Amino acid sequence: MLETLDQVQRRDLGLDALLEEKGQTPGELLELRERLGRLQTELEDAEARYSELRQEVGRSELELKSLDERRKNAASSALEASSAKEASQYQNQEMQFTTRYQELEEDTLPLIERLEGLEDEVNRLRGDIEDLEPELERIAQAEVDRVADVKARIGTLESERAEVARGVDPSLLKQYEQVRRARRGVGLVEIIDNQRCGGCNVRLPIHVIQKARGGQGVTRCPSCGRILWAKDA
Ligand SMILES: [Zn+2]
Protein backbone atom coordinates (compact mmCIF):
# COMPACT_ATOMS: atom_id res chain seq x y z
CA MET A 1 0.00 0.00 0.00
CA LEU A 2 2.71 2.53 0.97
CA GLU A 3 4.69 1.40 -2.07
CA THR A 4 1.80 2.63 -4.21
CA LEU A 5 1.45 5.81 -2.17
CA ASP A 6 5.15 6.39 -2.78
CA GLN A 7 4.45 6.12 -6.52
CA VAL A 8 1.73 8.76 -6.10
CA GLN A 9 4.11 11.01 -4.19
CA ARG A 10 6.80 10.67 -6.87
CA ARG A 11 4.30 12.02 -9.38
CA ASP A 12 3.17 14.77 -7.02
CA LEU A 13 6.76 15.91 -6.57
CA GLY A 14 7.22 15.74 -10.33
CA LEU A 15 4.14 17.93 -10.71
CA ASP A 16 5.47 20.41 -8.15
CA ALA A 17 8.69 20.69 -10.15
CA LEU A 18 6.81 21.15 -13.42
CA LEU A 19 4.59 23.84 -11.93
CA GLU A 20 7.70 25.68 -10.78
CA GLU A 21 9.31 25.21 -14.17
CA LYS A 22 6.18 26.60 -15.83
CA GLY A 23 6.44 29.82 -13.85
CA GLN A 24 10.06 30.44 -14.69
CA THR A 25 9.88 33.08 -17.41
CA PRO A 26 13.24 33.35 -19.21
CA GLY A 27 15.32 36.33 -18.08
CA GLU A 28 15.95 37.26 -21.72
CA LEU A 29 12.24 37.78 -22.30
CA LEU A 30 11.82 39.88 -19.16
CA GLU A 31 14.83 41.99 -20.13
CA LEU A 32 13.54 42.58 -23.65
CA ARG A 33 10.10 43.55 -22.36
CA GLU A 34 11.70 45.95 -19.93
CA ARG A 35 13.89 47.45 -22.67
CA LEU A 36 10.91 47.88 -24.96
CA GLY A 37 8.94 49.51 -22.16
CA ARG A 38 11.79 51.93 -21.49
CA LEU A 39 12.08 52.81 -25.19
CA GLN A 40 8.34 53.40 -25.43
CA THR A 41 8.42 55.73 -22.45
CA GLU A 42 11.37 57.61 -23.96
CA LEU A 43 9.53 57.84 -27.28
CA GLU A 44 6.38 59.22 -25.66
CA ASP A 45 8.47 61.76 -23.82
CA ALA A 46 10.36 62.81 -26.95
CA GLU A 47 7.13 63.04 -28.95
CA ALA A 48 5.55 65.23 -26.28
CA ARG A 49 8.56 67.56 -26.22
CA TYR A 50 8.57 67.61 -30.02
CA SER A 51 4.92 68.60 -30.32
CA GLU A 52 5.29 71.27 -27.63
CA LEU A 53 8.29 72.80 -29.37
CA ARG A 54 6.60 72.42 -32.76
CA GLN A 55 3.78 74.60 -31.46
CA GLU A 56 6.18 77.18 -30.11
CA VAL A 57 8.00 77.36 -33.45
CA GLY A 58 4.64 77.56 -35.22
CA ARG A 59 3.67 80.59 -33.14
CA SER A 60 6.98 82.28 -33.92
CA GLU A 61 6.57 81.58 -37.62
CA LEU A 62 3.10 83.17 -37.59
CA GLU A 63 4.48 86.17 -35.77
CA LEU A 64 7.33 86.46 -38.29
CA LYS A 65 4.87 86.34 -41.16
CA SER A 66 2.78 89.07 -39.60
CA LEU A 67 5.83 91.27 -38.92
CA ASP A 68 6.94 90.81 -42.52
CA GLU A 69 3.53 91.88 -43.80
CA ARG A 70 3.50 94.94 -41.57
CA ARG A 71 7.02 95.84 -42.69
CA LYS A 72 5.95 95.58 -46.37
CA ASN A 73 2.84 97.67 -45.72
CA ALA A 74 4.91 100.36 -44.03
CA ALA A 75 7.35 100.33 -46.95
CA SER A 76 4.63 100.79 -49.54
CA SER A 77 2.92 103.43 -47.41
CA ALA A 78 6.23 105.31 -47.28
CA LEU A 79 6.34 105.33 -51.08
CA GLU A 80 2.78 106.63 -51.33
CA ALA A 81 3.18 109.21 -48.57
CA SER A 82 1.93 112.70 -49.36
CA SER A 83 4.63 114.50 -47.45
CA ALA A 84 8.27 113.96 -46.56
CA LYS A 85 7.31 113.93 -42.87
CA GLU A 86 4.74 111.20 -43.38
CA ALA A 87 7.20 109.22 -45.50
CA SER A 88 9.77 109.40 -42.73
CA GLN A 89 7.22 108.18 -40.16
CA TYR A 90 6.46 105.11 -42.32
CA GLN A 91 10.17 104.52 -42.86
CA ASN A 92 10.65 104.52 -39.09
CA GLN A 93 7.86 101.99 -38.72
CA GLU A 94 9.43 99.86 -41.43
CA MET A 95 12.75 99.90 -39.56
CA GLN A 96 11.08 98.93 -36.31
CA PHE A 97 9.30 95.97 -37.92
CA THR A 98 12.52 94.91 -39.60
CA THR A 99 14.39 94.98 -36.30
CA ARG A 100 11.69 93.02 -34.49
CA TYR A 101 11.59 90.53 -37.34
CA GLN A 102 15.36 89.99 -37.17
CA GLU A 103 15.33 89.62 -33.40
CA LEU A 104 12.51 87.09 -33.47
CA GLU A 105 14.14 85.20 -36.32
CA GLU A 106 17.36 85.02 -34.32
CA ASP A 107 15.44 83.66 -31.32
CA THR A 108 13.57 81.14 -33.44
CA LEU A 109 16.56 79.59 -35.22
CA PRO A 110 17.87 77.71 -32.16
CA LEU A 111 14.33 76.44 -31.52
CA ILE A 112 14.20 75.06 -35.05
CA GLU A 113 17.57 73.39 -34.51
CA ARG A 114 16.31 71.81 -31.29
CA LEU A 115 13.17 70.72 -33.11
CA GLU A 116 15.27 68.97 -35.74
CA GLY A 117 17.30 67.29 -33.01
CA LEU A 118 14.09 66.07 -31.38
CA GLU A 119 12.81 64.78 -34.68
CA ASP A 120 16.02 62.76 -35.07
CA GLU A 121 15.57 61.42 -31.56
CA VAL A 122 11.96 60.42 -32.21
CA ASN A 123 12.98 58.64 -35.43
CA ARG A 124 15.89 56.89 -33.73
CA LEU A 125 13.62 55.65 -30.92
CA ARG A 126 10.98 54.47 -33.39
CA GLY A 127 13.70 52.60 -35.28
CA ASP A 128 15.02 50.99 -32.09
CA ILE A 129 11.50 49.86 -31.18
CA GLU A 130 10.90 48.47 -34.66
CA ASP A 131 14.19 46.57 -34.46
CA LEU A 132 13.33 45.15 -31.07
CA GLU A 133 9.78 44.04 -31.80
CA PRO A 134 10.48 41.03 -34.06
CA GLU A 135 13.07 39.72 -31.60
CA LEU A 136 10.66 40.13 -28.73
CA GLU A 137 7.91 38.45 -30.71
CA ARG A 138 10.18 35.49 -31.49
CA ILE A 139 11.20 35.04 -27.86
CA ALA A 140 7.63 35.55 -26.62
CA GLN A 141 6.46 32.85 -29.04
CA ALA A 142 9.20 30.52 -27.82
CA GLU A 143 7.96 31.17 -24.29
CA VAL A 144 4.38 30.36 -25.30
CA ASP A 145 5.64 27.09 -26.81
CA ARG A 146 7.71 26.30 -23.73
CA VAL A 147 4.75 26.84 -21.40
CA ALA A 148 2.50 24.75 -23.66
CA ASP A 149 5.05 21.94 -23.54
CA VAL A 150 5.27 22.06 -19.74
CA LYS A 151 1.46 22.11 -19.54
CA ALA A 152 1.28 19.02 -21.73
CA ARG A 153 3.78 17.25 -19.46
CA ILE A 154 1.72 18.31 -16.45
CA GLY A 155 -1.42 16.90 -18.08
CA THR A 156 0.26 13.55 -18.75
CA LEU A 157 1.66 13.33 -15.25
CA GLU A 158 -1.70 14.29 -13.71
CA SER A 159 -3.54 11.46 -15.45
CA GLU A 160 -0.75 9.07 -14.47
CA ARG A 161 -1.07 10.26 -10.89
CA ALA A 162 -4.85 9.79 -10.92
CA GLU A 163 -4.39 6.29 -12.27
CA VAL A 164 -1.84 5.30 -9.60
CA ALA A 165 -3.85 6.98 -6.83
CA ARG A 166 -6.76 4.65 -7.55
CA GLY A 167 -4.64 1.89 -6.02
CA VAL A 168 -4.35 3.71 -2.68
CA ASP A 169 -6.89 3.44 0.14
CA PRO A 170 -8.94 6.69 0.07
CA SER A 171 -8.51 7.44 3.76
CA LEU A 172 -4.72 6.96 3.53
CA LEU A 173 -4.64 9.14 0.42
CA LYS A 174 -6.61 11.85 2.18
CA GLN A 175 -4.23 11.86 5.16
CA TYR A 176 -1.25 11.94 2.82
CA GLU A 177 -2.69 14.90 0.90
CA GLN A 178 -3.37 16.83 4.11
CA VAL A 179 0.17 16.30 5.42
CA ARG A 180 1.66 17.11 2.04
CA ARG A 181 -0.14 20.43 1.97
CA ALA A 182 0.88 21.24 5.54
CA ARG A 183 4.48 20.10 5.08
CA ARG A 184 5.42 21.73 1.82
CA GLY A 185 5.42 18.79 -0.52
CA VAL A 186 6.41 15.62 1.29
CA GLY A 187 3.72 13.62 3.07
CA LEU A 188 5.24 10.14 3.11
CA VAL A 189 8.73 9.54 4.51
CA GLU A 190 10.91 6.56 5.17
CA ILE A 191 12.16 5.68 8.62
CA ILE A 192 15.91 6.29 8.50
CA ASP A 193 18.26 3.74 10.13
CA ASN A 194 15.24 2.15 11.78
CA GLN A 195 15.08 5.05 14.24
CA ARG A 196 14.57 8.51 12.77
CA CYS A 197 11.81 10.24 10.84
CA GLY A 198 12.98 10.83 7.26
CA GLY A 199 11.06 14.09 7.18
CA CYS A 200 11.91 16.01 10.35
CA ASN A 201 14.80 13.78 11.51
CA VAL A 202 13.37 13.36 15.02
CA ARG A 203 14.24 10.13 16.87
CA LEU A 204 11.08 8.03 16.87
CA PRO A 205 9.72 6.17 19.95
CA ILE A 206 10.13 2.41 19.74
CA HIS A 207 6.38 1.74 19.72
CA VAL A 208 5.95 4.04 16.73
CA ILE A 209 8.63 2.18 14.82
CA GLN A 210 7.08 -1.14 15.78
CA LYS A 211 3.66 0.01 14.62
CA ALA A 212 5.08 1.20 11.31
CA ARG A 213 6.96 -2.05 10.81
CA GLY A 214 3.85 -4.03 11.65
CA GLY A 215 2.16 -2.38 8.70
CA GLN A 216 -1.22 -2.18 10.46
CA GLY A 217 -3.05 1.08 9.76
CA VAL A 218 -1.38 4.42 9.18
CA THR A 219 1.57 5.41 11.38
CA ARG A 220 2.50 9.06 11.54
CA CYS A 221 5.52 10.84 12.97
CA PRO A 222 4.51 12.25 16.38
CA SER A 223 6.62 15.32 15.66
CA CYS A 224 5.87 16.39 12.06
CA GLY A 225 2.78 14.27 11.33
CA ARG A 226 4.20 12.74 8.14
CA ILE A 227 3.20 9.19 7.27
CA LEU A 228 6.01 6.84 8.19
CA TRP A 229 7.17 4.08 5.90
CA ALA A 230 9.30 1.21 7.20
CA LYS A 231 10.46 0.39 3.74
CA ASP A 232 12.63 -2.61 4.59
CA ALA A 233 10.04 -4.16 6.91
ZN1 LIG B 1 8.79 13.68 11.44
Boltz pocket constraint, residues with backbone or C-beta under 6 A from the ligand:
constraints:
  - pocket:
      binder: B
      contacts: [[A, 197], [A, 198], [A, 199], [A, 200], [A, 201], [A, 202], [A, 221], [A, 222], [A, 223], [A, 224], [A, 225], [A, 226]]
      max_distance: 6.0
